[in-house]
Structure formats: structure tokens, C-alpha cells
Amino acid sequence: MRDLPTGPGTARPVEPERQARRPGRIPAIWLALLAAPLSFGIAGPALILDEAARGLGVSVGAVTWTVTAYGWGIAVGTPLTAGLLGRRGVRAALTVCGLLVSAGAILVVTAPALPFLVLGSAVQALGTAGLMATAMNLADSARRMGLVTAALATVGSTAPLVGSLVTDLLSWRVALALPVLSVLAVPAVLRHAPRAATSRARFDLVGAVLLTTLVTALVFIPHMPVAAGVCSIVAAVLLGLHLRVRHDGFVPTVLVRTPQFLLSSGLAFSLALVNFGLIYAIPQQLAQHTGWTTSQIGVAMVWPLLLGGTLSWFVVAASARVDRRLVITVLIAMGTVAPVTAALSVWALVLLIAQAVASIAAASGQGVFAVQATSAVPEDQRPAAIGMFNLSYLLGAAFGPAIVSLLAI
């Protein structure tokens, strides 16, 4: 890959000399496998919530708590893993997160009642979020980052259909446990992973608790707007006050003082909110306006999502050679047009095109904005930056399905 340009409007590339000093560069395919199964937990339940509700003898509204729990887990797990990466290194993060995914999957498959299923979804999400954050932290170029985010989007594109097929062939429980596939990449990544931790700073327990409280409150806003909204404000104020005292803590102050990082994270949140909301909303519209079966809808949803995942790799890889403002403008336009089109249309083809546009924007935005966000902060803050950036993206991924699911009740 040729040298990337540098300047105010471009992402800072990884220096060849620094890449050469890395102890055993991990093959990108393993990073993609490490991250991609997370999407099964986000998009996989889209077509099987009714089946899960019947299997547990509860309402569809009650079973949507599994979606909320997964959204909470990936949102909380991302920054927590960033702290683990910074203090204990990649190998510790891979081991802990791999165990969490495995334990969560076992609980999902064997859960005798809804509360255990919700707990299993949350535990599984904590681990998969950590594995994804680790993969993105190890992706040391725009091209490799693009492959990781494209894999996430590609798996997400087939997740509703795969979830439906696995439910038909095996059970809805197995479908909800599909994120466990990420554990397959852990041994291979461990063989190449650096052993040393990147920081020996004292762990900021107060900052970690406040951030976890804030994220938890935010995730619950769709279910309990007033109470969760008040808790979010209180937690945000306390976290802000804490940052004035602990500049290098769990949430480094440099992140919230870097406009490019904040802009990139905010845009990633918005695009994820639109895309993952439509992944749940458009199947409902197709069922209402076409009379298609669940399996037919799952098949129809594959091509727009798969197109988004495939094209995103090229977009992210090329973004370092294109003016940053142009990239941002195009992605914002796509993220705006898609939901408006989906809300106004009743034609199947138009709805699917809207999903394709949203998928391209979100998948591309995750990779493009991740590179821009991390290039704007010091190299020693990269794990924290990856964690907080992915927190923003995954909050959007959690909010979208939760809002649509509640509106459908």
C-alpha cells in the first residue's frame, strides 16, 4: 500500500518503522473473525423474537430485554476492555473476554427462564465487545481497519437470515448464542499478540464505575425515559467533575478535549443508530406491505446489508486519500436519506435500497471515523480512544433496535 498523505484533513498513517517493530503482526483475517461475530448478537434476533417469546412463554415486549441486555453489554464492555488492554495487555484481554463469551453462550443455550437468558446475553456481549475492541486496537492501518469493520457489517448483513435458519434447523437458543464463534479466533491471535501491557498507571476505579453507570443509564433510556434520563445527567456531571481531578484516568481528558475525536464518535453513533434501527424496522414494513414470510424477508434483507459490508472495505481503504470533509458530507447525506426514504415508502425495492444506503454509511463510517478518531490522539491513548469510539458506535447500535422494538409493541 502506498504512503498515505498527511495533513489537516487526513488520518495519520501508521509508520512503516513502527509496524516493523511490532512483535509478530497478526494476520488480518484473524482480526476480522475475532470481531465479526459480535454482529450476530445485534442483528441476529431481528426475525426470531416471536419464536423466543413463544419458547419462553412470555410476550415479545418482555423478550426484547435480551436485545437491550446485549446492547448494554457491548456498550459497557468496550471501554472496560480498553482499560484492561491498557493495564494488562492484549493477551489478558483476549483471555478474559474469550471466557466471558463462552460462559454467556452456555447460559443462553441452557437458560430455563427469561432472567437467565437476559443475563447470558449481557455476559456474552461483554466478551464479544472486548474481542472487537481488541481486534480494532490491533488493526494498525486503514486497510486492516476497513477489513475488520467490513467483516462486522458483512456478518451483520446475513445475521437475520442466519438467525432464522439456525432457529429452523436447531433452535432459537443456538441462534442467540452465535456470537460465541468469535472465540475460534482467540488462540490464533494469542499466538501473535504482544505480551507487554502498554501502561502501568494506577487503575481509575471511580472513573470506571461512573462511566459504567452513565452507559447503563443511557441504554435504559428507551425503556425508562425519565428515570434513566435523570440518572444519565447525574452520572455525566459526576464523570465530568472526576475528569477535572483525574486527567489520565479511565476516560483520559485528552479525548473529550479533542474536537476531531468527538466529531468522529458522534457521527459514528448517528450512523449506527440509523442503520441498526432500520435492520429491525424494515422487516416489519416488509411484512406489513408485502405479505412475505419471515424466511423470505430474511433472504431479501441479505443483499442490501451485504452490499454495505462489502463496499465499506473499499470506502475505508480509500478514505485516507480523499478529503476528509468530502467523506463526512457524503456519509451524513446517506445517513439522512436512508431513514427518510424508509419512513415514506411502502415499496419493497425502495425499502431495501434505503437499507443498503444505511448499511454502506454505517459500515464505512465505523472504519473511516475510527481511523480519524484514533489519529487525533497520542499513540499511548489509542486503546482508550478505540474503546470510547466503539462505545459511541455501539450505543447507536443498541439504541436503534431498542427504539424500534418498543415502537412496535
C-alpha angles and dihedrals in degrees: 000000000000123000113281121232120251130210144101094306101042138074117253109250126225109261115244090227091056092047090052091054093054110110103242113340108234116236107254093229090067091050089052092050090046092056107029103072089065086080091064088068094050103043102016097081092054094101103026105055091101091053092048091049091052091047092053096037093238136114124273088244090058094048091053085077086079088061090048091048091051090048090050092048096052092044095050096036095058100064092036089056089049088059091047091049092051096048105031104020136234098302094056091046092051093049097047095043093046090054091048093052092049094048092047093050092051090051092048092052095046102033109134095197142018097266091058091047091052090049092049091050091051094048092046090050093051089057099043091048089054093050091050093049090049092051092051091047089055093047098097101181139044090250094053092043088052091053092052095049092042089054090052090051094043093053089045089054093059097032098094092049094042090048090052093047094046089050091053094045101037119356143295088255092063089047090056090049096056093107086075087080088082089072089070089074097048098086093049093048091046090057091060101030121116113251103213125087116236098224139030096191119136111271113256100225094170092053092048093051093047093048092047090050091050093049092047091052092048093051091052095051093095090055101037107018100176102040095038091044092054091046090050092054093047093047092047092051092048091047090050091052090048092053089058088060101036108040096171098039134116089305105037112222091226089071096058091043095054111089094197091054093048093047093048092048093047093050091048089052092051096048092047091050091055097043099046092041090056091047086066099032101049096056087055091052092047091051090049099046104030108033090226119158122248092258092049091051090049091053092046091052093056101075099052092046094042090049090053093050094047097047093045092070091059092044094052093044091050096042094085089063096047130076109270095224092055092051092049093048094051094047092048091050092051092047090052099044095049100063093039091053093046092050094051101040133079097179116106097222093050091048091051092048089052089053091050092052092049091047094051091048096048098042093045092043093054092057098036095046093042089059092046094046096050094042090059096062133059116280093245089060094054096106091050091045092050090048096050093042092052089045088061093047094046093047085060089048090051097044096049099059093036093055094045093046092051093047089053094056 
